[in-house]
Amino acid sequence: MIKYIFPLLLLSSSAFADDITLPSTNSEVCLSNNIYHEAKSQSTAGQIAVGLVVINRVRDARFPNTICEVVYQAQYSTWWKETKGKDVPRKHKCQFSWFCDGKHDRVTDTQAYQKIRQLVKRLLTNRYDGLIEGATHYHADYVNPKWSKTKTLIGQVDDHIFYRWD
């Protein structure tokens, strides 16, 4: 596969079950959390691309209607709900791996998180609309998920490969 970077982007500058708290319903917080956990170490262009996938999903009828619902879309454990009254995602059964990988979802790099929060404010004003050509999916370049064969390849930014669901 040929690796390439979106030209326009170059111009732009789960927690453990006992630790679970209900996810935020604030769009800015949800999107910031997702970008932080999925792309904290990526370039600004990579962070924008990850954020736009969430926004593109909200606009696509095949996905939930809000940013928070998209970020926290998962299969939830009925056992935890029935016995403990908690919404706990099933391990490895969510759209974004950080949310259900069994690791703590704490923000440990507050400087990076604050930078992402500022980026999210710009993302939510549609400043970067269209930059990743409607991509609704991505994965790290070191994995090869089965679903990638059924999507249209858009390109790669940093170590994420992006696809559109036509």
Residue pairs with C-beta under 8 A, 6 or more apart in sequence:
1 153
1 161
3 141
3 156
4 155
4 156
5 45
5 155
5 156
5 157
6 45
6 49
6 131
6 132
6 133
6 154
6 155
6 157
8 131
9 45
9 48
9 49
9 131
9 132
9 157
10 45
12 44
12 45
12 48
12 128
12 131
13 44
14 20
14 88
14 89
14 91
14 94
14 98
14 99
14 100
14 101
14 102
14 103
14 105
15 21
15 103
15 104
15 105
15 106
16 102
16 103
16 104
17 80
17 84
17 86
17 88
19 104
20 86
20 87
20 88
22 87
23 30
23 68
23 71
23 72
24 30
24 33
24 68
25 66
25 68
26 68
27 66
27 67
27 68
27 124
28 117
28 120
28 121
28 124
30 67
30 68
30 71
30 72
31 51
31 54
31 55
31 67
31 71
31 120
31 123
31 124
32 113
32 116
32 117
32 120
33 71
33 105
33 107
34 50
34 51
34 54
34 71
34 96
34 98
35 47
35 50
35 51
35 116
35 119
35 120
36 107
36 109
36 112
36 113
36 116
37 96
37 98
37 99
37 105
38 50
38 96
38 97
38 98
39 46
39 47
39 49
39 50
39 158
39 160
40 47
40 109
40 112
40 113
40 116
42 50
42 157
42 158
42 159
42 160
43 157
43 158
44 119
45 157
45 158
46 157
46 158
46 159
46 160
47 116
47 119
48 119
48 123
48 128
48 131
49 131
49 132
49 135
49 138
49 157
49 160
49 162
50 138
50 160
51 119
51 120
51 123
51 128
52 123
52 128
52 131
52 132
52 135
53 132
53 135
53 136
53 137
53 138
53 162
54 67
54 70
54 71
55 67
55 123
56 132
56 134
56 135
56 136
57 63
57 64
57 70
57 136
58 64
58 65
58 66
58 67
58 70
60 136
60 165
62 165
63 70
63 73
63 136
64 70
64 73
70 95
71 95
71 96
71 99
72 89
72 94
72 99
73 94
73 95
74 89
74 90
74 93
74 94
74 95
74 99
74 100
75 89
75 90
75 93
75 94
76 87
76 88
76 89
76 90
77 88
77 89
77 90
80 86
80 87
80 88
81 87
81 88
89 99
89 100
90 100
91 100
91 101
91 102
92 100
92 101
93 100
94 100
98 105
99 105
107 113
122 128
132 154
132 155
132 157
132 162
133 154
133 155
133 164
134 154
134 164
135 154
135 162
135 163
135 164
136 151
136 163
136 164
136 165
137 147
137 148
137 151
137 162
137 163
137 164
137 165
138 160
138 161
138 162
138 163
139 145
139 148
139 160
139 161
140 159
140 160
140 161
141 156
141 159
141 160
141 161
142 159
148 161
148 163
151 163
151 164
151 165
151 166
152 163
152 164
152 165
152 166
153 161
153 162
153 163
154 162
154 163
154 164
155 161
155 162
156 162
